[in-house]
Amino acid sequence: MQFVHPYFLFGLISISIPIIIHLFNFHRYRKVYFTNVRFIRQLKQDTQKRSQLKHLIILLLRILTIIFLVLAFAQPFLPVRQSVTDLNRKNLVAVYLDNSFSMESVSGSIALLDLARNKARELAGAYRASDEFLLLTNDFESRHNRLLSKEEYMQQLDEVTFSPVHRDLSEIFGRLSDDRFQSVEMNHLIYLITDLQKNLFDWNVISLDSSQLLYLIPLQPDNPSNIFIDSCWFENPVQNLLGQSTLRARIFNCSGTDLEKIPVHLSVNGSQKGLANLDIPANRPIELEISFINHEAGIHSGVLTLQDSPVTYDDQFYFSYSVHEFIPILNVYQGGADPYLNAVFGKDSTFVLEQSFTGNLDYTSFINYRLIILDGLEAISSGLSQELKRFVENGGSLGVFPGSEIDLQSYNQFFISLGTGKYLAPDTTDTRGTAINLDHPVYRDVFEFIPENIDLPRIQRYFPITRSTRSDQEQLMMMENGNMLLCVQSVDNGLVYLSAVGLQDSFSNFQKHSVFVPTMYNMAMLSHQRQKLFYTIGEEEVIELRGPSLQGDKTYRISSPANDFSFIPEHRIVDSRTYLYTHNQIRQSGNYLLETGLTALNGVSYNYDRRESLMEYHTPEEAVSLFTAAGIGQVVSISDTRQPFSVIMEELSSGIRLWKWFVVLALVCIAGEVFIIRFWK
């Protein structure tokens, strides 16, 4: 037993007062006249014995009354485990209230977040009005980054709502390492009110001051189950006008029950494009495939939707993509227009091919094309070199196919300005292609399988390509002698394709080979800037833009067509590329537009983090043992439901208080004394 105010124990000295009164209080007796002296002597003896017993009992009751009153003022208590704090010091109580989306789950028909708020209010009742509080949520808002009075703490609890941000426990403990929480003159107490989802705990990096007490208040759903859309992607990186697009999505069933006929809707620009009914096995993901036609060019905003409860935040998945009416291509030739390029692009409405003699070029028109193909040029003039470099820097794609007799110096000066590999002197050794890079988008979906003895182009003459010192050079097709037949390299915002052979028959049969068509087709398709289908709220993902940067006082703006929300993101220009930073200003999932002035540049879509969707939990016992293994020893789990939560909190914070019992015992002693004095005659 311990005491809150042990100095009151000096009051036990006061038990000497009734003892002194008892010793020096001599009673006078009435005279009673009897004729027989023997009866007088007997009456005197009996009266003295009974009187002494009565006074001894009264003395004992008075002593006990004083003892019980002194103990009551000293406020004795019985410690509960090792968690009792110094009750003479002020308390600094930090409460982490998990307001992640997983707290949408229910326990006893009540959302876990509502239960968490109630628990947070009850635990505050176990502390004094003079104590200070720190309220933490997943939002990490500035108003939650200061010490609060008890009244302010209660007010902020009422304002806590669901947060789209996921936090790891190391981030939460990091906020508690603030200097304001390190006062040695206060008791440091930390409460974690959470559902103990496994993704909260990053055990390898968490740490906590050993002087701080940690209390776990677990709140877990009655029947953890959830269905959610995890991600989506297109089979092809570029979507064509009037072409078929195939969207794939991954759907998770986080429950112990097999589900049948779960409807999933696909809408694009507000119109339904597809519907699928899924059978999903228990605790397993499946992949969904929906095909549809893009009938219009422009920005397309899509959403996949399913129905599920009680966790609903992950039932929609938003994505954005662009469909271009056509892809403009410019073929720059020297000797004559190449018939093979015309065969690939000329009759396909997806492309608009223009062919121009090198002496008749309009450099100002380069901005109108996505792909420029240099075919058989003898030399690259300084003016053409400068304009092509600007074209590539602004996001264009360039394909270089050399002529039979070229000025190596002009070519290589151009390549040096781009930072790519260079051409060496021509080699007339007969060889052939032997390998294709199937991991690159140019060839990724071209072949179902590659036979061992694949027939690739035969080569009679070629210009060897040197290896670039930059790591972004990729081999697309190789020769059997180890040289590159075709390679690609990123240059600023664009792509540069270098071919070791020209498109004339004197080089090879590449232009007549079946691999030529998919090569040129995908070079053109990939010339459009590929945008991300979606971003994740809470992760500082950078939006990268290709093309010329803004001029003058123009700014970028991200807005929501569904409401009046809009903001200006920070933008930085690094190496001719524009990067936009949202700084977590987007808090609601949905489809947004990236605009400059009145012009919409792209669609950008944001989804909530799916880590909260996985219904995987630690038990309270597991959590305590894992905390102990992580070196955090002073951990108490508060999961006993047999008594009111407020009583549990009071016992944990200050032990089992006994002063009320001592007051009752003192009153019993006083009542006993009154009873004896009144009725013991």
Secondary structure, DSSP 4 states (H G I P E B T S, - for coil): -EESSGGGGGGGGGGHHHHHHHHH-PPP------S-HHHHHHHHHHHHHHHHHHHHHHHHHHHHHHHHHHHHHH-EEE--TT----TTSEEEEEEEE--SGGGGSEETTEEHHHHHHHHHHHHHTTS-TT-EEEEE-TT--GGGSS-B-HHHHHHHHHT----S----HHHHHHHTTSGGG--TTEEEEEEEEE--BGGG--TTT----TTSEEEEEE---SS--EEEEEEEEESSSSEETTSEEEEEEEEEEESSS-EEEEEEEEEETTEEEEEEEEEE-TTEEEEEEEEEE--S-EEEEEEEEE--SS--TTSEEEEEEEEES-EEEEEEESSS--HHHHHHHTT-TTEEEEEEEGGG--GGGGGG-SEEEEES-S---HHHHHHHHHHHHTT-EEEEE--SS--HHHHHHHHHHHT---B-S-B---EEEEEE-TTSTTTTTT-S---TT----EES-B--BPPPSSTTEEEEEEETTS-EEEEEEEETTEEEEEESS-SSTTTBSGGGSTTHHHHHHHHHHTTSPPPPS-EETTS-PPEEE-SPPP-TT--EEEE-TTSS-EE--EEEEETTEEEEE-TT---S-EEEEEEETTEEEEEEEEE--GGGG---B--HHHHHHHHHHTT---EEE----SS-HHHHHHHHHH-EE-HHHHHHHHHHHHHHHHHHHHH--
